[in-house]
């Protein structure tokens, strides 16, 4: 996949517009995950009370 990505980037012209779109999409994903995951707690696939965190070691 990485090779295909680099081939595509080399063939197409990479402009400032592309960078702005990538940064905007990244910020959108970050905000979406923050709101729905952390604030509203909607990303628990099992019950939150039964969630067992991994040990730190």
Residue pairs with C-beta under 8 A, 6 or more apart in sequence:
33 43
36 42
36 43
37 43
41 48
44 51
